[in-house]
Amino acid sequence: MKFNNLYLESFASLTPDTFLSTEEIESELSDLYSRCRFSHGRIELQTGVKRRGYFDQMMPSAIAALAAKKILNDENKDRIDLLIHASVCRDFLEPATAARVHHLLDLKEDCMISDISNACLGVLSSILFAGQLIESGKINSALIVSGENAGPLIKETLKKLKMDQSIDRKTFKPFLASLTIGSAGVAFILSGDKSKARAKINGGVTLTFSKASELCVGDGSTDGLMMQTDSEELLLQGLELAKKNWLKYQEQFSSVPDKIIPHQVGVAHRFSLLNQLGLPLDRDFITFDLFGNTGSAAVPLSLIKASEAQFFQQNDKIALLGIGSGLTSTMMELEWIK
C-alpha cells in the first residue's frame, strides 16, 4: 500500500513517573528463584530490559488523552475528523475506549471514533486505515492514540508467580514476556498537509500468519490481564514472517532505509530480526531497555524518542518494522522532513 500525500503532522508521548527495575522484580521473586535455582540477572540478560514503567490509577483513555493534549490546539482540534484508539489496553469492552478519549479531549460531534486493536500493531494498522481515508479526500485529519498501562499485568503476574508453588523452571517460561511489558501513551496527527509535516508516510506492507495466533494470548478483565507467551516459538515464527514481509517491503520501497525502528520486544529479537533481514545494527533506535515492551505504543514511542534524540536527518528514509501477536508483520516507510 503506497501513499502519495499522507503526512505525520505532529506527535507526542507520555511516559510513566513510576518504574520497576528488573532487579526489583527478581528480588520480589526470590523464593521462586531459590526454588528453581535461577541466577539473579537472568531476565535482563535474556531480554535487555532494565526497567519498565506503569501509571498509578490511570485508565488507558486518560493516558492516551494526556498524550494527545500535548499536540492538540485551537488550530488543529476542529480539523480532526477521525479518532482511533489503538491500544491493547482499554477501559472496558463496551463502549469503545475511543468514546472516553473523545470526551476527555472535547472533540467535535461529527468526529468519527473507533477502537482498532491489533496487539503491538494497533497504531501502525490505524495509520494504514486512516491514511486511505485521508488520501481519498474523505477526511482531512486523523488523531491516532494509544494508552498502554502494564501495571495490572505486572501485578497479576507477580502474584501468580509468588503464590503458585507448582511453578518450576519449565512452567516459568510462558510468564517471562509478561515481566517485560511496559507502559506509555502516544498520539499522532495525520493529514494531507505537507506544510505542517514532520514526516511523509510513503506507505506500508502487511502479512499475516494466523496459524500462530495461539502463541501469545492475553486473557482476563481489563484491569487484571494475564498473558501466556511461547517466547521461543513466537520469535522463530515472527522472524520467518518478517523475512517474507521484508521481501514484499523491498518490492514496494526499493531504497535501503537510512534509519530503522525495530519491534521493541527485547535484545534477542532485535539482533535476530536485523541479522535475518541483513540490516546493520548501527541504524536502529531502541527503547525497550528503559521502557520495556510497551505494546502498540512501542514503535511509535521509539520513533518519538529517536526524534527527540535528533537521530533523524532531513530526507532520511525510516523503516518501521512491527510484529504483532496473531502473527502479523507490518513494515512502513517514512521520509523525514523535520
C-alpha positions as semicolon CSV with decimal commas, in nm:
position;residue;x (nm);y (nm);z (nm)
1;M;0,000;0,000;0,000
2;K;0,152;0,330;-0,113
3;F;0,054;0,685;-0,022
4;N;0,124;0,996;-0,225
5;N;0,004;1,268;0,010
6;L;-0,004;1,137;0,364
7;Y;0,192;1,315;0,634
8;L;0,272;1,272;1,001
9;E;0,186;1,623;1,113
10;S;0,271;1,605;1,483
11;F;0,327;1,356;1,761
12;A;0,369;1,332;2,137
13;S;0,431;1,072;2,404
14;L;0,352;1,026;2,771
15;T;0,584;0,813;2,982
16;P;0,532;0,694;3,342
17;D;0,673;0,854;3,654
18;T;0,687;0,518;3,833
19;F;0,930;0,248;3,722
20;L;1,002;-0,104;3,839
21;S;1,355;-0,228;3,776
22;T;1,434;-0,583;3,671
23;E;1,644;-0,613;3,985
24;E;1,339;-0,525;4,197
25;I;1,127;-0,786;4,018
26;E;1,386;-1,057;4,075
27;S;1,414;-0,958;4,440
28;E;1,038;-0,993;4,478
29;L;1,061;-1,340;4,320
30;S;1,347;-1,450;4,545
31;D;1,159;-1,758;4,674
32;L;1,084;-1,874;4,320
33;Y;1,442;-1,808;4,214
34;S;1,572;-2,010;4,507
35;R;1,332;-2,299;4,441
36;C;1,413;-2,311;4,069
37;R;1,781;-2,231;4,116
38;F;1,762;-1,928;3,888
39;S;2,056;-1,689;3,889
40;H;1,976;-1,324;3,953
41;G;2,020;-1,107;3,647
42;R;1,877;-1,365;3,407
43;I;1,579;-1,150;3,297
44;E;1,795;-0,855;3,191
45;L;2,049;-1,090;3,033
46;Q;1,781;-1,264;2,828
47;T;1,573;-0,958;2,735
48;G;1,787;-0,647;2,776
49;V;1,503;-0,484;2,973
50;K;1,644;-0,288;3,267
51;R;1,317;-0,135;3,383
52;R;0,953;-0,092;3,289
53;G;0,708;0,177;3,397
54;Y;0,344;0,190;3,497
55;F;0,079;0,452;3,564
56;D;-0,091;0,450;3,904
57;Q;-0,471;0,455;3,893
58;M;-0,489;0,567;3,528
59;M;-0,720;0,425;3,267
60;P;-0,592;0,376;2,909
61;S;-0,819;0,656;2,788
62;A;-0,663;0,904;3,033
63;I;-0,310;0,806;2,929
64;A;-0,397;0,843;2,561
65;A;-0,578;1,173;2,615
66;L;-0,288;1,326;2,808
67;A;-0,052;1,238;2,523
68;A;-0,293;1,388;2,270
69;K;-0,336;1,713;2,465
70;K;0,033;1,784;2,407
71;I;-0,030;1,830;2,033
72;L;-0,391;1,948;2,015
73;N;-0,460;2,320;1,991
74;D;-0,735;2,555;1,875
75;E;-0,599;2,546;1,521
76;N;-0,587;2,170;1,463
77;K;-0,855;2,042;1,702
78;D;-1,152;2,116;1,477
79;R;-0,978;1,951;1,180
80;I;-0,982;1,609;1,345
81;D;-1,240;1,405;1,152
82;L;-1,141;1,064;1,288
83;L;-1,020;0,947;1,628
84;I;-0,878;0,596;1,667
85;H;-0,783;0,440;2,000
86;A;-0,530;0,169;1,909
87;S;-0,418;0,017;2,241
88;V;-0,407;-0,339;2,364
89;C;-0,532;-0,193;2,695
90;R;-0,878;-0,045;2,702
91;D;-1,109;0,099;2,964
92;F;-1,384;-0,157;2,907
93;L;-1,515;-0,384;2,635
94;E;-1,813;-0,160;2,563
95;P;-1,834;0,120;2,463
96;A;-1,522;0,187;2,259
97;T;-1,244;0,341;2,467
98;A;-1,226;0,599;2,188
99;A;-1,557;0,736;2,320
100;R;-1,394;0,821;2,652
101;V;-1,091;0,973;2,476
102;H;-1,325;1,182;2,259
103;H;-1,496;1,312;2,575
104;L;-1,169;1,390;2,754
105;L;-1,041;1,584;2,451
106;D;-1,376;1,755;2,383
107;L;-1,355;1,681;2,012
108;K;-1,627;1,792;1,771
109;E;-1,951;1,593;1,749
110;D;-1,904;1,484;1,388
111;C;-1,559;1,335;1,454
112;M;-1,586;0,962;1,386
113;I;-1,448;0,734;1,659
114;S;-1,336;0,374;1,673
115;D;-1,110;0,130;1,856
116;I;-0,865;-0,065;1,640
117;S;-0,695;-0,342;1,832
118;N;-0,414;-0,543;1,672
119;A;-0,173;-0,631;1,954
120;C;0,156;-0,440;1,912
121;L;0,049;-0,324;1,565
122;G;-0,255;-0,123;1,669
123;V;-0,106;0,217;1,585
124;L;0,056;0,103;1,259
125;S;-0,267;-0,068;1,149
126;S;-0,457;0,252;1,232
127;I;-0,217;0,460;1,023
128;L;-0,281;0,239;0,719
129;F;-0,657;0,255;0,777
130;A;-0,678;0,631;0,838
131;G;-0,426;0,700;0,561
132;Q;-0,662;0,562;0,298
133;L;-0,941;0,793;0,413
134;I;-0,711;1,096;0,409
135;E;-0,556;1,005;0,072
136;S;-0,900;0,964;-0,084
137;G;-1,010;1,305;0,044
138;K;-1,289;1,166;0,260
139;I;-1,142;1,317;0,578
140;N;-0,894;1,596;0,650
141;S;-0,708;1,476;0,958
142;A;-0,698;1,179;1,192
143;L;-0,585;1,152;1,552
144;I;-0,443;0,811;1,647
145;V;-0,380;0,746;2,016
146;S;-0,261;0,464;2,237
147;G;-0,255;0,435;2,615
148;E;-0,084;0,122;2,745
149;N;-0,056;0,051;3,118
150;A;0,141;-0,255;3,230
151;G;0,059;-0,211;3,597
152;P;-0,229;-0,462;3,621
153;L;-0,044;-0,723;3,414
154;I;0,277;-0,700;3,616
155;K;0,082;-0,708;3,943
156;E;-0,116;-1,018;3,847
157;T;0,188;-1,194;3,703
158;L;0,396;-1,140;4,017
159;K;0,105;-1,252;4,233
160;K;0,071;-1,573;4,032
161;L;0,445;-1,645;4,039
162;K;0,469;-1,591;4,414
163;M;0,158;-1,786;4,515
164;D;0,177;-2,086;4,282
165;Q;0,431;-2,322;4,439
166;S;0,398;-2,565;4,147
167;I;0,576;-2,333;3,906
168;D;0,914;-2,471;3,804
169;R;1,185;-2,385;3,551
170;K;0,974;-2,509;3,259
171;T;0,639;-2,360;3,358
172;F;0,801;-2,023;3,435
173;K;0,885;-1,964;3,068
174;P;0,536;-1,853;2,950
175;F;0,541;-1,575;3,212
176;L;0,876;-1,424;3,116
177;A;0,735;-1,198;2,842
178;S;0,479;-1,055;3,087
179;L;0,762;-0,934;3,310
180;T;0,899;-0,721;3,024
181;I;0,577;-0,531;2,948
182;G;0,590;-0,153;2,995
183;S;0,361;0,148;2,974
184;A;0,335;0,459;2,755
185;G;0,093;0,687;2,579
186;V;0,138;0,815;2,223
187;A;-0,056;1,041;1,991
188;F;-0,015;1,101;1,617
189;I;-0,195;1,354;1,398
190;L;-0,210;1,251;1,032
191;S;-0,313;1,481;0,749
192;G;-0,258;1,557;0,381
193;D;-0,094;1,893;0,458
194;K;0,277;1,888;0,378
195;S;0,334;2,239;0,516
196;K;0,285;2,118;0,873
197;A;0,455;1,780;0,836
198;R;0,730;1,621;1,040
199;A;0,749;1,320;0,807
200;K;0,593;1,184;0,489
201;I;0,433;0,841;0,517
202;N;0,518;0,660;0,195
203;G;0,316;0,350;0,277
204;G;0,337;0,006;0,428
205;V;0,310;-0,367;0,369
206;T;0,144;-0,634;0,584
207;L;0,149;-1,013;0,603
208;T;-0,037;-1,236;0,849
209;F;0,036;-1,592;0,962
210;S;-0,274;-1,667;1,168
211;K;-0,178;-2,030;1,237
212;A;0,044;-1,883;1,509
213;S;-0,243;-1,696;1,675
214;E;-0,221;-1,903;1,996
215;L;0,149;-1,840;2,066
216;C;0,079;-1,524;2,267
217;V;-0,262;-1,495;2,427
218;G;-0,388;-1,234;2,673
219;D;-0,696;-1,326;2,872
220;G;-0,870;-1,160;3,162
221;S;-1,050;-0,845;3,267
222;T;-0,939;-0,501;3,154
223;D;-0,792;-0,432;3,500
224;G;-0,619;-0,765;3,559
225;L;-0,494;-0,907;3,231
226;M;-0,296;-1,231;3,234
227;M;-0,078;-1,330;2,938
228;Q;0,080;-1,659;2,832
229;T;0,357;-1,648;2,570
230;D;0,560;-1,918;2,399
231;S;0,850;-1,676;2,356
232;E;1,086;-1,911;2,174
233;E;0,836;-2,028;1,912
234;L;0,695;-1,676;1,879
235;L;1,043;-1,548;1,798
236;L;1,103;-1,817;1,535
237;Q;0,765;-1,775;1,366
238;G;0,783;-1,396;1,387
239;L;1,125;-1,386;1,222
240;E;1,010;-1,614;0,942
241;L;0,708;-1,392;0,876
242;A;0,923;-1,077;0,894
243;K;1,164;-1,216;0,634
244;K;0,878;-1,277;0,393
245;N;0,733;-0,932;0,457
246;W;1,075;-0,769;0,415
247;L;1,089;-0,906;0,059
248;K;0,746;-0,754;-0,002
249;Y;0,866;-0,426;0,151
250;Q;1,167;-0,416;-0,080
251;E;0,944;-0,465;-0,382
252;Q;0,735;-0,164;-0,280
253;F;1,013;0,060;-0,147
254;S;1,339;-0,007;-0,326
255;S;1,556;0,231;-0,123
256;V;1,768;0,098;0,163
257;P;1,649;0,259;0,491
258;D;1,878;0,517;0,646
259;K;1,731;0,454;0,991
260;I;1,536;0,167;1,145
261;I;1,281;0,147;1,426
262;P;1,254;-0,227;1,501
263;H;0,991;-0,410;1,701
264;Q;1,057;-0,332;2,069
265;V;1,046;-0,669;2,247
266;G;1,399;-0,737;2,365
267;V;1,762;-0,779;2,279
268;A;1,734;-1,129;2,129
269;H;1,455;-1,022;1,894
270;R;1,642;-0,707;1,792
271;F;1,963;-0,887;1,697
272;S;1,784;-1,177;1,529
273;L;1,549;-0,955;1,329
274;L;1,816;-0,721;1,195
275;N;2,055;-1,007;1,119
276;Q;1,785;-1,206;0,938
277;L;1,695;-0,904;0,725
278;G;2,060;-0,819;0,657
279;L;2,027;-0,477;0,820
280;P;2,311;-0,304;1,011
281;L;2,292;-0,277;1,388
282;D;2,406;0,087;1,392
283;R;2,099;0,231;1,219
284;D;1,831;0,135;1,468
285;F;1,692;0,306;1,777
286;I;1,558;0,114;2,077
287;T;1,351;0,197;2,385
288;F;1,278;-0,149;2,528
289;D;1,577;-0,129;2,763
290;L;1,434;0,166;2,960
291;F;1,059;0,135;2,894
292;G;1,002;-0,236;2,831
293;N;0,772;-0,368;2,562
294;T;0,503;-0,101;2,551
295;G;0,273;-0,289;2,314
296;S;0,105;-0,077;2,048
297;A;0,293;0,229;2,176
298;A;0,636;0,064;2,132
299;V;0,729;0,151;1,773
300;P;0,559;0,496;1,788
301;L;0,732;0,575;2,120
302;S;1,068;0,476;1,973
303;L;1,007;0,700;1,671
304;I;0,927;0,992;1,902
305;K;1,224;0,930;2,132
306;A;1,452;0,898;1,830
307;S;1,328;1,235;1,705
308;E;1,391;1,393;2,045
309;A;1,744;1,249;2,038
310;Q;1,795;1,405;1,690
311;F;1,854;1,059;1,548
312;F;1,699;1,151;1,212
313;Q;1,830;1,383;0,943
314;Q;1,628;1,555;0,673
315;N;1,529;1,320;0,387
316;D;1,616;1,007;0,588
317;K;1,417;0,701;0,481
318;I;1,295;0,535;0,800
319;A;1,172;0,175;0,817
320;L;0,926;0,088;1,094
321;L;0,940;-0,290;1,146
322;G;0,642;-0,401;1,353
323;I;0,535;-0,752;1,453
324;G;0,221;-0,830;1,650
325;S;0,072;-1,137;1,809
326;G;-0,154;-1,308;1,564
327;L;0,102;-1,323;1,393
328;T;0,109;-1,012;1,177
329;S;0,402;-0,818;1,036
330;T;0,361;-0,457;0,924
331;M;0,651;-0,262;0,782
332;M;0,617;0,105;0,698
333;E;0,837;0,362;0,526
334;L;0,858;0,723;0,641
335;E;1,061;1,005;0,490
336;W;1,182;1,254;0,749
337;I;1,113;1,622;0,687
338;K;1,192;1,799;1,015
